[in-house]
Amino acid sequence: MATVEEQAQLLEAIRKGDRGKVRELVDADAGLLQARATSGESAVLLAVYHGQDTIAMDLVQAGAATDLHESAALGLSERVRARLREEPAAIDSYS
């Protein structure tokens, strides 16, 4: 399980756009794919918010789960459709 320090390192690397460091940290501990900022954003959403779409996609390809809004922000239309099939009411949710 990822430590608080490791999570902080990952989130900082995402903010800085340090793709190599993000990969290094996730390769060492896949549990970091579930990391969240203190304000609640997932690592994927934090990457999107900071304009780091390549890092966000790296996280998804490494196995990070995405919710409806994260999937939409990344243009993952099949994930969006699948989520809406599973939970049609999600169309009225917001991020």
C-alpha positions as CSV (number, residue, x, y, z in Angstrom):
1,M,0.0,0.0,0.0
2,A,1.3,3.4,-0.9
3,T,2.4,5.7,1.8
4,V,1.2,9.3,2.2
5,E,4.7,10.5,1.2
6,E,4.6,8.4,-2.0
7,Q,1.2,9.7,-2.8
8,A,2.4,13.3,-2.3
9,Q,5.4,12.6,-4.6
10,L,3.1,11.2,-7.3
11,L,0.7,14.1,-7.1
12,E,3.6,16.6,-7.2
13,A,5.1,14.8,-10.2
14,I,1.7,15.0,-12.0
15,R,1.4,18.8,-11.2
16,K,4.9,19.3,-12.6
17,G,4.3,17.2,-15.7
18,D,7.2,14.8,-14.8
19,R,6.0,11.8,-16.8
20,G,9.2,9.8,-16.0
21,K,8.7,10.2,-12.3
22,V,5.0,9.3,-12.5
23,R,5.9,6.1,-14.3
24,E,8.7,5.3,-11.9
25,L,6.4,5.7,-8.9
26,V,3.5,3.8,-10.4
27,D,5.8,1.0,-11.5
28,A,7.1,0.7,-8.0
29,D,3.6,0.7,-6.4
30,A,0.5,0.2,-8.5
31,G,-1.5,1.2,-5.4
32,L,-0.6,4.8,-6.3
33,L,-3.2,4.6,-9.2
34,Q,-5.8,5.1,-6.4
35,A,-4.1,8.2,-5.0
36,R,-6.2,11.2,-4.3
37,A,-5.3,14.8,-3.6
38,T,-6.4,16.3,-0.3
39,S,-9.2,18.1,-2.1
40,G,-10.5,14.7,-3.4
41,E,-9.4,14.6,-7.0
42,S,-8.1,11.3,-8.3
43,A,-4.6,11.2,-9.8
44,V,-6.2,11.0,-13.3
45,L,-8.4,14.1,-12.7
46,L,-5.6,16.0,-11.2
47,A,-3.5,15.3,-14.4
48,V,-6.4,16.6,-16.5
49,Y,-6.8,19.7,-14.4
50,H,-3.1,20.5,-14.8
51,G,-3.2,19.9,-18.6
52,Q,-1.2,16.7,-18.3
53,D,-3.4,14.6,-20.6
54,T,-0.5,12.3,-21.6
55,I,0.1,11.5,-18.0
56,A,-3.6,11.0,-17.4
57,M,-3.7,8.5,-20.2
58,D,-0.6,6.8,-18.9
59,L,-2.4,6.3,-15.6
60,V,-5.5,4.9,-17.3
61,Q,-3.3,2.5,-19.4
62,A,-1.6,1.4,-16.2
63,G,-5.0,0.5,-14.7
64,A,-6.4,3.6,-13.0
65,A,-10.2,3.5,-12.8
66,T,-12.0,6.4,-14.3
67,D,-15.5,7.8,-13.5
68,L,-17.9,9.2,-16.0
69,H,-16.4,12.7,-15.9
70,E,-12.8,11.6,-16.1
71,S,-13.6,9.4,-19.0
72,A,-15.4,12.2,-20.8
73,A,-12.5,14.7,-20.1
74,L,-10.1,12.2,-21.7
75,G,-12.3,11.5,-24.7
76,L,-12.8,7.8,-23.7
77,S,-16.2,7.5,-25.4
78,E,-16.5,3.7,-24.9
79,R,-16.0,4.1,-21.2
80,V,-18.5,6.9,-21.1
81,R,-21.1,4.8,-22.9
82,A,-20.4,1.8,-20.7
83,R,-20.8,3.9,-17.6
84,L,-24.1,5.3,-18.8
85,R,-25.4,1.9,-19.6
86,E,-24.5,0.7,-16.1
87,E,-25.9,3.9,-14.4
88,P,-28.1,6.0,-16.7
89,A,-28.7,8.5,-13.8
90,A,-25.0,9.5,-14.0
91,I,-25.8,11.7,-16.9
92,D,-27.2,14.2,-14.4
93,S,-24.2,14.1,-12.1
94,Y,-21.4,16.6,-12.0
95,S,-17.7,16.6,-11.2
